[in-house]
Amino acid sequence: MSKRILSLLIALVMMVGVAVMATSCTPDKPNTNGNNTPAGSESGTGDTVEIPADFKLGVILLHDENSTYDLNFINGVLAAKEALGLSDAQVIMKRNIPESNDCYEAALDLVDEGCDVIFANSFGHESHILKAAKETPDVEFCHATGTMAHTEKLANFHNAFASIYEGRFLAGVAAGMKLNEMITAGTITAEQAKMGYVGAFTYAEVISGYTSFYLGAKSVCPSVTMEVQFTGSWYDENAEKSAANALIANNCVLISQHADSMGAPSACEEKGIPNVSYNGSTAEHCPNTFIVSSRIDWAPYFKYICETAAKGGTIATDWTGTIATGSVVLTDLGPNAPADGTAAKLEEIKTALQNGTINVFDTANFKVKGETLTSYKADVDTDAAYEKDTEVIENGVFFESKFRSAPYFDIQIDGITLLNTNFG
């Protein structure tokens, strides 16, 4: 009997018994700290877990190794595989799976192949993974960047993300230091310290990312401004390169991105424009312009879900990785582009972020239409109407990732100009 058929039988039994067992169908919320991170996740589950030889992890990827986003996940899977001593047969990756019913079919294929945990890596995969999870309750389904696990309350469906806004803030600090160096050298004036940013979509994840990057730069270079050009795609090398070139032509003197190809970095290398990339170093291909890159290291999460499932534990419903868990990291600095003193400054800011003396979205450090925010409701419990439902400013700080792992910062702050907004 295949695992899919067995799962369907289990689901039927559960439906029959739901009226009798109504009080026990929703599990207790996993033990988490104040940032939704499961206790013990700093070292997997906190225990040494022996993974059975028949245990399998299935991974669904939107693209393949050519996408910096997907390559980052692949590297995380391979690092966890090595750490856990899994064989090649125990890890199955399905590449180039679109955000469509193909994802649902891929998930069921992984069920039939005997996977105990199935992970999907793109926002648009979520509804399809959720459908598969409802039909196969004996398999754990995990999903990156999603928003539905904490409201669906399905025992075998889980979301995960990381406080990457802290990594982007750090990358912004490196960018701001480069701008200061250019100002000091007379290459630009303080008023010409304008950055460009290539964004994929006008989603909260992208808004949170470019805003935290800008605030990091502004923390060391107060005169900085930024323009954002959207592409309408997570991965389109031509569109990303064109967007970067348009920003450079519009007098942006440093470029960053939330898009997944080498389009923007290659444009910067060709034009000699300093660049902060995302999801990995571009130093090999862009040695003269690469400053630094922030990324989520997914290895701790893959290790955590495998160990937890193998020992029959409860995977956190909504998991947020942090700097402390090793989930938010920076690459090494580039060989030529970073300003002197950047490494020491980044260590200083990293420590301050960890001990809470710096908060990325401290409302004292930005304005909205000239005003300081004192209250803001975010769409945390996402519904069809995208209703703002949760107060997220406390004691002068917008708390990202506190009420849900996936970003919900969607505010347009002063100092950032959007050049196009038709991609949402």
Buried (B, 14 or more C-beta within 10 A) or exposed (E): EEBBEEBBEBBEEEEEEEEEEEEEEEEEEBEBEEBBBBEBBBBBBBEEBEBEEEBBBBBBBBBBEBBBBBBBBBBBBBBBBEBBEBEEEBBBBBBBBBBEEBBBBBBBBBBBBBBBBBBBBBBBBBBBBBBBBBBBBEBBBBBBBBBBBBBBEBBBBBBBBBBBBBBBBBBBBBBBBBBBBBBEEEEBEEEBBBBBBBBBBBBBBBBBBBBBBBBBBBBBBEBBBBBBBBBBBBBBBEBBBBBBBBBBEEEBBBBBBBBBBBBBBBBBBBBEBBBBBBBBBBBEEBEBBBBBBBBBBBBBBBBBBBBBBBEEBBBBBBBBBBBBBBBBBBBEBBEEBBBEEBBEBBEEBBEEBEEEEBBBBBBEBBEEEEEEBEEBEBBBBBEEEEEBBBEBBEEBBBBBBBBBBBBBBBBBBEBBEBBBEEBE
